């Protein structure tokens, strides 16, 4: 049985639906969507690539 991803709302979201959601499952891809619904998936990447992306964002921020 494959672990189901657990969607989390970004801590940088304001009120309303204009938010980014991220989901991971152990040993799986990181999923990014504009809603907590897999049907609205906009990006899927490896956990290593996601970590690199977040590190780069923090370094430039």
Predicted model as a PDB file, atoms N, CA, C, CB and O in Angstrom, pLDDT in the B-factor column:
MODEL        1                                                                  
ATOM      1  N   UNK A   1       0.850  -1.181   0.000  1.00 55.00           N  
ATOM      2  CA  UNK A   1       0.000   0.000   0.000  1.00 55.00           C  
ATOM      3  C   UNK A   1       0.895   1.243   0.000  1.00 55.00           C  
ATOM      4  CB  UNK A   1      -0.967  -0.001   1.232  1.00 55.00           C  
ATOM      5  O   UNK A   1       1.819   1.348   0.806  1.00 55.00           O  
ATOM      6  N   UNK A   2       0.619   2.170  -0.894  1.00 61.00           N  
ATOM      7  CA  UNK A   2       1.389   3.409  -1.016  1.00 61.00           C  
ATOM      8  C   UNK A   2       0.855   4.448  -0.042  1.00 61.00           C  
ATOM      9  CB  UNK A   2       1.336   3.951  -2.463  1.00 61.00           C  
ATOM     10  O   UNK A   2      -0.356   4.627   0.087  1.00 61.00           O  
ATOM     11  N   UNK A   3       1.777   5.139   0.652  1.00 66.00           N  
ATOM     12  CA  UNK A   3       1.370   6.198   1.578  1.00 66.00           C  
ATOM     13  C   UNK A   3       0.755   7.353   0.795  1.00 66.00           C  
ATOM     14  CB  UNK A   3       2.578   6.692   2.421  1.00 66.00           C  
ATOM     15  O   UNK A   3       1.284   7.770  -0.235  1.00 66.00           O  
ATOM     16  N   UNK A   4      -0.352   7.857   1.288  1.00 71.00           N  
ATOM     17  CA  UNK A   4      -1.020   8.986   0.653  1.00 71.00           C  
ATOM     18  C   UNK A   4      -0.353  10.296   1.077  1.00 71.00           C  
ATOM     19  CB  UNK A   4      -2.524   9.001   1.013  1.00 71.00           C  
ATOM     20  O   UNK A   4      -0.005  10.461   2.246  1.00 71.00           O  
ATOM     21  N   UNK A   5      -0.173  11.219   0.147  1.00 73.00           N  
ATOM     22  CA  UNK A   5       0.423  12.503   0.523  1.00 73.00           C  
ATOM     23  C   UNK A   5      -0.488  13.275   1.462  1.00 73.00           C  
ATOM     24  CB  UNK A   5       0.720  13.341  -0.721  1.00 73.00           C  
ATOM     25  O   UNK A   5      -1.713  13.180   1.389  1.00 73.00           O  
ATOM     26  N   UNK A   6       0.136  14.036   2.340  1.00 80.00           N  
ATOM     27  CA  UNK A   6      -0.592  14.900   3.268  1.00 80.00           C  
ATOM     28  C   UNK A   6      -0.338  16.333   2.832  1.00 80.00           C  
ATOM     29  CB  UNK A   6      -0.148  14.663   4.766  1.00 80.00           C  
ATOM     30  O   UNK A   6       0.803  16.795   2.838  1.00 80.00           O  
ATOM     31  N   UNK A   7      -1.393  17.033   2.454  1.00 82.00           N  
ATOM     32  CA  UNK A   7      -1.280  18.400   1.954  1.00 82.00           C  
ATOM     33  C   UNK A   7      -1.163  19.381   3.107  1.00 82.00           C  
ATOM     34  CB  UNK A   7      -2.483  18.757   1.074  1.00 82.00           C  
ATOM     35  O   UNK A   7      -1.902  19.290   4.087  1.00 82.00           O  
ATOM     36  N   UNK A   8      -0.228  20.321   2.986  1.00 86.00           N  
ATOM     37  CA  UNK A   8      -0.037  21.368   3.979  1.00 86.00           C  
ATOM     38  C   UNK A   8      -0.109  22.725   3.292  1.00 86.00           C  
ATOM     39  CB  UNK A   8       1.316  21.195   4.719  1.00 86.00           C  
ATOM     40  O   UNK A   8       0.459  22.918   2.217  1.00 86.00           O  
ATOM     41  N   UNK A   9      -0.798  23.647   3.909  1.00 85.00           N  
ATOM     42  CA  UNK A   9      -0.924  25.008   3.401  1.00 85.00           C  
ATOM     43  C   UNK A   9       0.352  25.773   3.744  1.00 85.00           C  
ATOM     44  CB  UNK A   9      -2.185  25.721   3.994  1.00 85.00           C  
ATOM     45  O   UNK A   9       0.868  25.662   4.856  1.00 85.00           O  
ATOM     46  N   UNK A  10       0.851  26.539   2.799  1.00 84.00           N  
ATOM     47  CA  UNK A  10       2.048  27.342   3.030  1.00 84.00           C  
ATOM     48  C   UNK A  10       1.839  28.292   4.201  1.00 84.00           C  
ATOM     49  CB  UNK A  10       2.421  28.130   1.767  1.00 84.00           C  
ATOM     50  O   UNK A  10       0.758  28.856   4.369  1.00 84.00           O  
ATOM     51  N   UNK A  11       2.873  28.462   5.002  1.00 81.00           N  
ATOM     52  CA  UNK A  11       2.789  29.381   6.142  1.00 81.00           C  
ATOM     53  C   UNK A  11       2.814  30.838   5.689  1.00 81.00           C  
ATOM     54  CB  UNK A  11       3.940  29.120   7.120  1.00 81.00           C  
ATOM     55  O   UNK A  11       2.597  31.730   6.510  1.00 81.00           O  
ATOM     56  N   UNK A  12       3.069  31.107   4.418  1.00 76.00           N  
ATOM     57  CA  UNK A  12       3.119  32.467   3.889  1.00 76.00           C  
ATOM     58  C   UNK A  12       1.815  32.883   3.216  1.00 76.00           C  
ATOM     59  CB  UNK A  12       4.258  32.594   2.907  1.00 76.00           C  
ATOM     60  O   UNK A  12       1.768  33.938   2.583  1.00 76.00           O  
ATOM     61  N   UNK A  13       0.768  32.094   3.334  1.00 78.00           N  
ATOM     62  CA  UNK A  13      -0.517  32.408   2.713  1.00 78.00           C  
ATOM     63  C   UNK A  13      -1.285  33.428   3.532  1.00 78.00           C  
ATOM     64  CB  UNK A  13      -1.350  31.143   2.541  1.00 78.00           C  
ATOM     65  O   UNK A  13      -1.222  33.457   4.761  1.00 78.00           O  
ATOM     66  N   UNK A  14      -2.007  34.259   2.807  1.00 71.00           N  
ATOM     67  CA  UNK A  14      -2.938  35.157   3.474  1.00 71.00           C  
ATOM     68  C   UNK A  14      -4.295  34.458   3.511  1.00 71.00           C  
ATOM     69  CB  UNK A  14      -3.024  36.551   2.743  1.00 71.00           C  
ATOM     70  O   UNK A  14      -4.391  33.274   3.187  1.00 71.00           O  
ATOM     71  N   UNK A  15      -5.319  35.165   3.895  1.00 68.00           N  
ATOM     72  CA  UNK A  15      -6.651  34.585   3.945  1.00 68.00           C  
ATOM     73  C   UNK A  15      -7.160  34.280   2.533  1.00 68.00           C  
ATOM     74  CB  UNK A  15      -7.620  35.531   4.672  1.00 68.00           C  
ATOM     75  O   UNK A  15      -6.726  34.902   1.563  1.00 68.00           O  
ATOM     76  N   UNK A  16      -8.066  33.336   2.427  1.00 64.00           N  
ATOM     77  CA  UNK A  16      -8.678  33.016   1.147  1.00 64.00           C  
ATOM     78  C   UNK A  16      -8.031  31.839   0.465  1.00 64.00           C  
ATOM     79  CB  UNK A  16      -8.624  34.196   0.249  1.00 64.00           C  
ATOM     80  O   UNK A  16      -7.288  31.073   1.080  1.00 64.00           O  
ATOM     81  N   UNK A  17      -8.320  31.702  -0.813  1.00 63.00           N  
ATOM     82  CA  UNK A  17      -7.858  30.555  -1.586  1.00 63.00           C  
ATOM     83  C   UNK A  17      -6.548  30.801  -2.311  1.00 63.00           C  
ATOM     84  CB  UNK A  17      -8.899  30.165  -2.576  1.00 63.00           C  
ATOM     85  O   UNK A  17      -6.051  29.888  -2.969  1.00 63.00           O  
ATOM     86  N   UNK A  18      -5.963  31.987  -2.224  1.00 70.00           N  
ATOM     87  CA  UNK A  18      -4.728  32.304  -2.941  1.00 70.00           C  
ATOM     88  C   UNK A  18      -3.532  31.755  -2.162  1.00 70.00           C  
ATOM     89  CB  UNK A  18      -4.588  33.842  -3.153  1.00 70.00           C  
ATOM     90  O   UNK A  18      -2.740  32.512  -1.601  1.00 70.00           O  
ATOM     91  N   UNK A  19      -3.417  30.436  -2.138  1.00 82.00           N  
ATOM     92  CA  UNK A  19      -2.364  29.793  -1.366  1.00 82.00           C  
ATOM     93  C   UNK A  19      -1.708  28.679  -2.157  1.00 82.00           C  
ATOM     94  CB  UNK A  19      -2.920  29.249  -0.062  1.00 82.00           C  
ATOM     95  O   UNK A  19      -2.254  28.164  -3.133  1.00 82.00           O  
ATOM     96  N   UNK A  20      -0.541  28.334  -1.708  1.00 85.00           N  
ATOM     97  CA  UNK A  20       0.185  27.204  -2.271  1.00 85.00           C  
ATOM     98  C   UNK A  20       0.145  26.085  -1.246  1.00 85.00           C  
ATOM     99  CB  UNK A  20       1.661  27.588  -2.644  1.00 85.00           C  
ATOM    100  O   UNK A  20       0.317  26.314  -0.049  1.00 85.00           O  
ATOM    101  N   UNK A  21      -0.082  24.880  -1.727  1.00 87.00           N  
ATOM    102  CA  UNK A  21      -0.097  23.697  -0.877  1.00 87.00           C  
ATOM    103  C   UNK A  21       1.021  22.773  -1.322  1.00 87.00           C  
ATOM    104  CB  UNK A  21      -1.475  22.974  -0.934  1.00 87.00           C  
ATOM    105  O   UNK A  21       1.316  22.663  -2.512  1.00 87.00           O  
ATOM    106  N   UNK A  22       1.639  22.112  -0.358  1.00 89.00           N  
ATOM    107  CA  UNK A  22       2.730  21.187  -0.630  1.00 89.00           C  
ATOM    108  C   UNK A  22       2.396  19.863   0.036  1.00 89.00           C  
ATOM    109  CB  UNK A  22       4.099  21.748  -0.124  1.00 89.00           C  
ATOM    110  O   UNK A  22       1.894  19.835   1.160  1.00 89.00           O  
ATOM    111  N   UNK A  23       2.674  18.772  -0.655  1.00 89.00           N  
ATOM    112  CA  UNK A  23       2.426  17.442  -0.096  1.00 89.00           C  
ATOM    113  C   UNK A  23       3.628  16.549  -0.351  1.00 89.00           C  
ATOM    114  CB  UNK A  23       1.147  16.815  -0.700  1.00 89.00           C  
ATOM    115  O   UNK A  23       4.265  16.606  -1.403  1.00 89.00           O  
ATOM    116  N   UNK A  24       3.915  15.733   0.634  1.00 83.00           N  
ATOM    117  CA  UNK A  24       4.959  14.729   0.483  1.00 83.00           C  
ATOM    118  C   UNK A  24       4.455  13.416   1.054  1.00 83.00           C  
ATOM    119  CB  UNK A  24       6.274  15.172   1.183  1.00 83.00           C  
ATOM    120  O   UNK A  24       3.567  13.383   1.906  1.00 83.00           O  
ATOM    121  N   UNK A  25       5.027  12.367   0.578  1.00 73.00           N  
ATOM    122  CA  UNK A  25       4.818  11.046   1.152  1.00 73.00           C  
ATOM    123  C   UNK A  25       6.199  10.418   1.226  1.00 73.00           C  
ATOM    124  CB  UNK A  25       3.800  10.165   0.298  1.00 73.00           C  
ATOM    125  O   UNK A  25       7.012  10.630   0.327  1.00 73.00           O  
ATOM    126  N   UNK A  26       6.485   9.660   2.258  1.00 72.00           N  
ATOM    127  CA  UNK A  26       7.821   9.072   2.386  1.00 72.00           C  
ATOM    128  C   UNK A  26       8.249   8.343   1.110  1.00 72.00           C  
ATOM    129  CB  UNK A  26       7.857   8.107   3.568  1.00 72.00           C  
ATOM    130  O   UNK A  26       7.507   7.528   0.562  1.00 72.00           O  
ATOM    131  N   UNK A  27       9.477   8.659   0.649  1.00 75.00           N  
ATOM    132  CA  UNK A  27      10.014   8.011  -0.549  1.00 75.00           C  
ATOM    133  C   UNK A  27       9.311   8.394  -1.823  1.00 75.00           C  
ATOM    134  CB  UNK A  27       9.951   6.545  -0.394  1.00 75.00           C  
ATOM    135  O   UNK A  27       9.394   7.674  -2.818  1.00 75.00           O  
ATOM    136  N   UNK A  28       8.617   9.517  -1.813  1.00 79.00           N  
ATOM    137  CA  UNK A  28       7.814   9.914  -2.962  1.00 79.00           C  
ATOM    138  C   UNK A  28       8.214  11.302  -3.430  1.00 79.00           C  
ATOM    139  CB  UNK A  28       6.322   9.876  -2.620  1.00 79.00           C  
ATOM    140  O   UNK A  28       9.105  11.935  -2.863  1.00 79.00           O  
ATOM    141  N   UNK A  29       7.544  11.759  -4.465  1.00 88.00           N  
ATOM    142  CA  UNK A  29       7.772  13.100  -4.982  1.00 88.00           C  
ATOM    143  C   UNK A  29       7.150  14.149  -4.076  1.00 88.00           C  
ATOM    144  CB  UNK A  29       7.215  13.227  -6.391  1.00 88.00           C  
ATOM    145  O   UNK A  29       6.213  13.864  -3.329  1.00 88.00           O  
ATOM    146  N   UNK A  30       7.674  15.354  -4.148  1.00 92.00           N  
ATOM    147  CA  UNK A  30       7.048  16.510  -3.519  1.00 92.00           C  
ATOM    148  C   UNK A  30       6.051  17.047  -4.541  1.00 92.00           C  
ATOM    149  CB  UNK A  30       8.118  17.614  -3.084  1.00 92.00           C  
ATOM    150  O   UNK A  30       6.383  17.226  -5.712  1.00 92.00           O  
ATOM    151  N   UNK A  31       4.848  17.298  -4.092  1.00 89.00           N  
ATOM    152  CA  UNK A  31       3.802  17.814  -4.976  1.00 89.00           C  
ATOM    153  C   UNK A  31       3.448  19.234  -4.538  1.00 89.00           C  
ATOM    154  CB  UNK A  31       2.536  16.890  -4.956  1.00 89.00           C  
ATOM    155  O   UNK A  31       3.379  19.531  -3.346  1.00 89.00           O  
ATOM    156  N   UNK A  32       3.227  20.104  -5.522  1.00 90.00           N  
ATOM    157  CA  UNK A  32       2.868  21.493  -5.241  1.00 90.00           C  
ATOM    158  C   UNK A  32       1.594  21.801  -6.029  1.00 90.00           C  
ATOM    159  CB  UNK A  32       4.040  22.489  -5.621  1.00 90.00           C  
ATOM    160  O   UNK A  32       1.490  21.483  -7.214  1.00 90.00           O  
ATOM    161  N   UNK A  33       0.635  22.420  -5.355  1.00 89.00           N  
ATOM    162  CA  UNK A  33      -0.639  22.738  -5.996  1.00 89.00           C  
ATOM    163  C   UNK A  33      -1.158  24.071  -5.482  1.00 89.00           C  
ATOM    164  CB  UNK A  33      -1.676  21.621  -5.744  1.00 89.00           C  
ATOM    165  O   UNK A  33      -0.692  24.584  -4.465  1.00 89.00           O  
ATOM    166  N   UNK A  34      -2.123  24.619  -6.195  1.00 82.00           N  
ATOM    167  CA  UNK A  34      -2.724  25.867  -5.737  1.00 82.00           C  
ATOM    168  C   UNK A  34      -3.929  25.611  -4.839  1.00 82.00           C  
ATOM    169  CB  UNK A  34      -3.135  26.722  -6.929  1.00 82.00           C  
ATOM    170  O   UNK A  34      -4.558  26.554  -4.361  1.00 82.00           O  
ATOM    171  N   UNK A  35      -4.249  24.360  -4.611  1.00 75.00           N  
ATOM    172  CA  UNK A  35      -5.310  23.950  -3.691  1.00 75.00           C  
ATOM    173  C   UNK A  35      -4.914  22.610  -3.076  1.00 75.00           C  
ATOM    174  CB  UNK A  35      -6.698  23.849  -4.423  1.00 75.00           C  
ATOM    175  O   UNK A  35      -4.063  21.903  -3.615  1.00 75.00           O  
ATOM    176  N   UNK A  36      -5.521  22.272  -1.971  1.00 67.00           N  
ATOM    177  CA  UNK A  36      -5.232  20.995  -1.313  1.00 67.00           C  
ATOM    178  C   UNK A  36      -5.998  19.867  -2.000  1.00 67.00           C  
ATOM    179  CB  UNK A  36      -5.597  21.058   0.192  1.00 67.00           C  
ATOM    180  O   UNK A  36      -6.736  19.116  -1.364  1.00 67.00           O  
ATOM    181  N   UNK A  37      -5.805  19.769  -3.301  1.00 72.00           N  
ATOM    182  CA  UNK A  37      -6.523  18.795  -4.111  1.00 72.00           C  
ATOM    183  C   UNK A  37      -5.578  18.294  -5.200  1.00 72.00           C  
ATOM    184  CB  UNK A  37      -7.824  19.415  -4.729  1.00 72.00           C  
ATOM    185  O   UNK A  37      -5.139  19.090  -6.030  1.00 72.00           O  
ATOM    186  N   UNK A  38      -5.254  17.012  -5.223  1.00 67.00           N  
ATOM    187  CA  UNK A  38      -4.326  16.487  -6.221  1.00 67.00           C  
ATOM    188  C   UNK A  38      -4.732  16.773  -7.665  1.00 67.00           C  
ATOM    189  CB  UNK A  38      -4.188  15.018  -6.037  1.00 67.00           C  
ATOM    190  O   UNK A  38      -3.879  16.766  -8.553  1.00 67.00           O  
ATOM    191  N   UNK A  39      -5.997  17.020  -7.912  1.00 75.00           N  
ATOM    192  CA  UNK A  39      -6.451  17.333  -9.272  1.00 75.00           C  
ATOM    193  C   UNK A  39      -5.913  18.675  -9.750  1.00 75.00           C  
ATOM    194  CB  UNK A  39      -7.977  17.337  -9.334  1.00 75.00           C  
ATOM    195  O   UNK A  39      -5.899  18.939 -10.952  1.00 75.00           O  
ATOM    196  N   UNK A  40      -5.475  19.520  -8.836  1.00 78.00           N  
ATOM    197  CA  UNK A  40      -4.947  20.836  -9.175  1.00 78.00           C  
ATOM    198  C   UNK A  40      -3.430  20.884  -9.071  1.00 78.00           C  
ATOM    199  CB  UNK A  40      -5.556  21.889  -8.276  1.00 78.00           C  
ATOM    200  O   UNK A  40      -2.850  21.953  -8.880  1.00 78.00           O  
ATOM    201  N   UNK A  41      -2.787  19.727  -9.197  1.00 81.00           N  
ATOM    202  CA  UNK A  41      -1.335  19.629  -9.127  1.00 81.00           C  
ATOM    203  C   UNK A  41      -0.694  20.479 -10.220  1.00 81.00           C  
ATOM    204  CB  UNK A  41      -0.884  18.162  -9.251  1.00 81.00           C  
ATOM    205  O   UNK A  41      -1.082  20.387 -11.385  1.00 81.00           O  
ATOM    206  N   UNK A  42       0.284  21.305  -9.853  1.00 85.00           N  
ATOM    207  CA  UNK A  42       0.981  22.127 -10.837  1.00 85.00           C  
ATOM    208  C   UNK A  42       2.457  21.773 -10.952  1.00 85.00           C  
ATOM    209  CB  UNK A  42       0.836  23.586 -10.484  1.00 85.00           C  
ATOM    210  O   UNK A  42       3.119  22.175 -11.909  1.00 85.00           O  
ATOM    211  N   UNK A  43       2.981  21.020  -9.980  1.00 90.00           N  
ATOM    212  CA  UNK A  43       4.394  20.666 -10.002  1.00 90.00           C  
ATOM    213  C   UNK A  43       4.613  19.409  -9.181  1.00 90.00           C  
ATOM    214  CB  UNK A  43       5.264  21.823  -9.469  1.00 90.00           C  
ATOM    215  O   UNK A  43       4.027  19.245  -8.110  1.00 90.00           O  
ATOM    216  N   UNK A  44       5.454  18.528  -9.685  1.00 91.00           N  
ATOM    217  CA  UNK A  44       5.906  17.369  -8.924  1.00 91.00           C  
ATOM    218  C   UNK A  44       7.409  17.254  -9.148  1.00 91.00           C  
ATOM    219  CB  UNK A  44       5.147  16.046  -9.356  1.00 91.00           C  
ATOM    220  O   UNK A  44       7.876  17.291 -10.286  1.00 91.00           O  
ATOM    221  N   UNK A  45       8.162  17.115  -8.068  1.00 94.00           N  
ATOM    222  CA  UNK A  45       9.614  17.075  -8.168  1.00 94.00           C  
ATOM    223  C   UNK A  45      10.179  16.161  -7.086  1.00 94.00           C  
ATOM    224  CB  UNK A  45      10.212  18.494  -8.049  1.00 94.00           C  
ATOM    225  O   UNK A  45       9.455  15.727  -6.190  1.00 94.00           O  
ATOM    226  N   UNK A  46      11.451  15.877  -7.172  1.00 93.00           N  
ATOM    227  CA  UNK A  46      12.073  15.041  -6.156  1.00 93.00           C  
ATOM    228  C   UNK A  46      12.266  15.831  -4.869  1.00 93.00           C  
ATOM    229  CB  UNK A  46      13.417  14.491  -6.656  1.00 93.00           C  
ATOM    230  O   UNK A  46      12.278  17.062  -4.881  1.00 93.00           O  
ATOM    231  N   UNK A  47      12.414  15.122  -3.772  1.00 90.00           N  
ATOM    232  CA  UNK A  47      12.638  15.789  -2.493  1.00 90.00           C  
ATOM    233  C   UNK A  47      13.968  16.537  -2.495  1.00 90.00           C  
ATOM    234  CB  UNK A  47      12.604  14.773  -1.346  1.00 90.00           C  
ATOM    235  O   UNK A  47      14.068  17.610  -1.900  1.00 90.00           O  
ATOM    236  N   UNK A  48      14.990  15.990  -3.153  1.00 92.00           N  
ATOM    237  CA  UNK A  48      16.296  16.665  -3.226  1.00 92.00           C  
ATOM    238  C   UNK A  48      16.194  17.970  -4.013  1.00 92.00           C  
ATOM    239  CB  UNK A  48      17.347  15.739  -3.875  1.00 92.00           C  
ATOM    240  O   UNK A  48      16.739  18.989  -3.588  1.00 92.00           O  
ATOM    241  N   UNK A  49      15.514  17.952  -5.136  1.00 94.00           N  
ATOM    242  CA  UNK A  49      15.355  19.160  -5.947  1.00 94.00           C  
ATOM    243  C   UNK A  49      14.532  20.209  -5.196  1.00 94.00           C  
ATOM    244  CB  UNK A  49      14.685  18.820  -7.295  1.00 94.00           C  
ATOM    245  O   UNK A  49      14.825  21.402  -5.284  1.00 94.00           O  
ATOM    246  N   UNK A  50      13.512  19.779  -4.464  1.00 92.00           N  
ATOM    247  CA  UNK A  50      12.692  20.709  -3.683  1.00 92.00           C  
ATOM    248  C   UNK A  50      13.538  21.361  -2.594  1.00 92.00           C  
ATOM    249  CB  UNK A  50      11.476  19.978  -3.057  1.00 92.00           C  
ATOM    250  O   UNK A  50      13.436  22.568  -2.370  1.00 92.00           O  
ATOM    251  N   UNK A  51      14.362  20.584  -1.923  1.00 92.00           N  
ATOM    252  CA  UNK A  51      15.251  21.129  -0.888  1.00 92.00           C  
ATOM    253  C   UNK A  51      16.212  22.153  -1.475  1.00 92.00           C  
ATOM    254  CB  UNK A  51      16.041  20.000  -0.208  1.00 92.00           C  
ATOM    255  O   UNK A  51      16.442  23.207  -0.883  1.00 92.00           O  
ATOM    256  N   UNK A  52      16.772  21.841  -2.637  1.00 95.00           N  
ATOM    257  CA  UNK A  52      17.674  22.785  -3.315  1.00 95.00           C  
ATOM    258  C   UNK A  52      16.939  24.075  -3.667  1.00 95.00           C  
ATOM    259  CB  UNK A  52      18.267  22.148  -4.591  1.00 95.00           C  
ATOM    260  O   UNK A  52      17.478  25.167  -3.493  1.00 95.00           O  
ATOM    261  N   UNK A  53      15.728  23.951  -4.154  1.00 92.00           N  
ATOM    262  CA  UNK A  53      14.910  25.110  -4.506  1.00 92.00           C  
ATOM    263  C   UNK A  53      14.660  25.990  -3.270  1.00 92.00           C  
ATOM    264  CB  UNK A  53      13.563  24.652  -5.124  1.00 92.00           C  
ATOM    265  O   UNK A  53      14.848  27.205  -3.325  1.00 92.00           O  
ATOM    266  N   UNK A  54      14.242  25.382  -2.169  1.00 90.00           N  
ATOM    267  CA  UNK A  54      13.974  26.144  -0.951  1.00 90.00           C  
ATOM    268  C   UNK A  54      15.232  26.816  -0.416  1.00 90.00           C  
ATOM    269  CB  UNK A  54      13.383  25.238   0.116  1.00 90.00           C  
ATOM    270  O   UNK A  54      15.182  27.957   0.043  1.00 90.00           O  
ATOM    271  N   UNK A  55      16.350  26.116  -0.474  1.00 94.00           N  
ATOM    272  CA  UNK A  55      17.621  26.694  -0.020  1.00 94.00           C  
ATOM    273  C   UNK A  55      17.987  27.910  -0.870  1.00 94.00           C  
ATOM    274  CB  UNK A  55      18.753  25.638  -0.079  1.00 94.00           C  
ATOM    275  O   UNK A  55      18.419  28.930  -0.333  1.00 94.00           O  
ATOM    276  N   UNK A  56      17.820  27.813  -2.178  1.00 95.00           N  
ATOM    277  CA  UNK A  56      18.124  28.930  -3.080  1.00 95.00           C  
ATOM    278  C   UNK A  56      17.223  30.129  -2.801  1.00 95.00           C  
ATOM    279  CB  UNK A  56      17.971  28.493  -4.543  1.00 95.00           C  
ATOM    280  O   UNK A  56      17.683  31.270  -2.812  1.00 95.00           O  
ATOM    281  N   UNK A  57      15.940  29.870  -2.550  1.00 89.00           N  
ATOM    282  CA  UNK A  57      14.995  30.943  -2.237  1.00 89.00           C  
ATOM    283  C   UNK A  57      15.415  31.655  -0.958  1.00 89.00           C  
ATOM    284  CB  UNK A  57      13.559  30.387  -2.096  1.00 89.00           C  
ATOM    285  O   UNK A  57      15.402  32.885  -0.901  1.00 89.00           O  
ATOM    286  N   UNK A  58      15.783  30.905   0.054  1.00 90.00           N  
ATOM    287  CA  UNK A  58      16.184  31.503   1.337  1.00 90.00           C  
ATOM    288  C   UNK A  58      17.464  32.314   1.202  1.00 90.00           C  
ATOM    289  CB  UNK A  58      16.373  30.415   2.394  1.00 90.00           C  
ATOM    290  O   UNK A  58      17.620  33.339   1.866  1.00 90.00           O  
ATOM    291  N   UNK A  59      18.375  31.870   0.354  1.00 92.00           N  
ATOM    292  CA  UNK A  59      19.636  32.592   0.155  1.00 92.00           C  
ATOM    293  C   UNK A  59      19.432  33.913  -0.567  1.00 92.00           C  
ATOM    294  CB  UNK A  59      20.614  31.735  -0.623  1.00 92.00           C  
ATOM    295  O   UNK A  59      20.188  34.856  -0.337  1.00 92.00           O  
ATOM    296  N   UNK A  60      18.437  34.006  -1.429  1.00 88.00           N  
ATOM    297  CA  UNK A  60      18.206  35.238  -2.182  1.00 88.00           C  
ATOM    298  C   UNK A  60      17.223  36.164  -1.479  1.00 88.00           C  
ATOM    299  CB  UNK A  60      17.696  34.910  -3.569  1.00 88.00           C  
ATOM    300  O   UNK A  60      17.121  37.342  -1.822  1.00 88.00           O  
ATOM    301  N   UNK A  61      16.503  35.635  -0.499  1.00 67.00           N  
ATOM    302  CA  UNK A  61      15.450  36.386   0.166  1.00 67.00           C  
ATOM    303  C   UNK A  61      15.959  37.334   1.154  1.00 67.00           C  
ATOM    304  CB  UNK A  61      14.510  35.497   0.814  1.00 67.00           C  
ATOM    305  O   UNK A  61      15.179  38.038   1.794  1.00 67.00           O  
TER     306      UNK A  61                                                      
ENDMDL                                                                          
END                                                                             
